[in-house]
Amino acid sequence: MSRRHSLSGTDDEIELNISPLIDMVFILLIFFIVTTVFVEEEGLDVDKPQPAAELTLEKDTIIFHITNNGAILIDGVQIGLSGVRPAVRRLSRREELPVILEVEHQAPSGIMVRVMDEAKLAGALAVSIAAAAR
């Protein structure tokens, strides 16, 4: 009882019914959409400082400007490294004022560190660094 398969195409064509497969895929899709949990990650609240008026900033701080060639200026007058300590002592005689170093882009970092040290030795409690406007 051997069966012969002919290549002539007289056999019945086999059909594959995929509609149950599509139904199952849609049911799984709906299941995963409904059961998905969206996680809200908690972050840190950042209190951004409000911009201060430039005149208020100049009155309440001591600002040193360090140029690209290493010159140290206060109020546009060159004072040099030896003038930093007396200037901080003189300006913070009535109240403790923060010191801001406004440093140009190509200024030597060694000068900046030495100005910070001189300001701390003069009694400055807070020394900040700011990039000079170009």
N, C-alpha and C positions, 0 to 999 in steps of 0.2 A: 504494500500500500504506500507506495511512494508518491509524493506529490510533486508535481512539477510547477515551477513558477515561470510564467512566461513574461517576457519583457515587452510584450506587445501592448500592455496597458489594458487588458480586458478585466483585470481584477478590480474589485471595488476600491475606491479611494478611501483612505482612512482620514477622518477629520478629528482634530483635537479641539475640544470645547474648552476655551480658556476663560469663559465668563465667570466660573466660580473662583478662579485664580485672581481675576481682577477684583471681584467682590471682596475677597480675603485681604488683598493689598489695601483697598480703601478702608476696610474695618481696622486693620493694623495702623494705618496712617491716622485715622481719627483717634484711636486709642492712645497713640504716642503724643498726639497734639494735646489731648485732654489731660493726660497724666504728667506732662512736662512741668517741672517747677522752675520758674524763673528766679534766679538768685539775685538779690540786690546786695551788692557788696557795700559794706559801710566804709566810708572814707574818713579822712580827718577834716575837721572844719578849720579853715585857714582864715585868720583875721588879717586881712590886708590893711596895711597902713594907709591912711588917707593922705593925699598929696598936701603938703604944707606950702604955704605961700613962701616965695623966695626971700622976701624981706623978713618974715618971722624966723626963717631958718638962719639967716645971717645974724640976727640979733641974739639968738639963743644958742649959738654954736661957735666954735673956733674952727675956721676953715683954713687949712694949709693947702697950697697948690704946688704940686711937684711937676716940673716940666720934663720934656724929653731929654734935655741935656743935664738934668740933675739939679737944677736950681729950685730953691724952696722959697715960695712967695706967700705972704699974708697980706691981704688987702692990696695986692698989686705991687708990694714992696718986697724986694729980695732981702731975706734975712740970713740965709745960710743955716747950716746945721747947728751952729753954736747959738743962734738966736731963738731956737724953738723952745727950749726950756724956760728962758725968761719971759717969752711971749705968753706961754700957757699960764705961768704963775701970775703975770700981770692981769690977764684977761679973766682968770677965774678966781680973782681975789675976793669978790663979793659972794659969788655962788659957784658951785661946781658946774662947769659947762662941758658938754661932750665935744670931742675933737673929731673933725672929719678931714681925712686926707683925700684931696681931689687929685688923682694921679692920671697923668697923660698916658697914652697907649704904649709908647716906647721908653717910658721913664725907667731908670735903673731900679731894680727891686731892692738892692742893698740900701739905697738912700731911703726908700720908703720904710724899710724895717728900722733903720736908725732913727728916723723921725718919730715912728711909733714908740720906740724905746725912750727917746727924749721926752715925749709927751707924758708917758707913764711915770717917768722919774720926776716930772714936774708936778705930779699929783692928779693927772687926768684919769677919771674912773672909766670912761667909755671912749674908745678910739675906733672909728669906723673908716672904711675905705670906700671911695666912690670913683667911678670912671669919669674923667673930665670930658666935658662936651667937646665934640670935634668941630 
